[in-house]
């Protein structure tokens, strides 16, 4: 059946698609490559939810650290 999905000969039902997404530990958005969270796997989404639940001062500290890493990575890429 998976071969038929890959060849475009059949489409999985919602239930089958959910099972496939669960097996790969990704969201349905990620599996089909569409939607707001299409680029994010379940682990990343869970981390984002966990960050959201932190007390504001700790969340702000982590966001500052993340922003620093992102800024540095962008700078390295721009000057490479």
Steps between C-alpha positions, in 0.01 A plus 500: 500500500782740582637446150167615357516812718853571379405453134192719538269212414310528828462740791492390861191558709526754780534212748782341298674835455481559876656159566780574253564840660504340846743231382740767374431723802396794284179700463257456213602849380862386487406175326315674216729804492222754546369713781636727766720234661605310189871549572481398865517148634315394815808533719548862394134579552511344847802711588318812386203409718731435795668839448162666496416345838814631675487797730553820297848586631639156417327501162648843420848379597471199270367714215795739543739205474320360196501844334876527557566165334274585207659842453850347507404227253353756261813716528728202428287408200504857367878522521575148373 
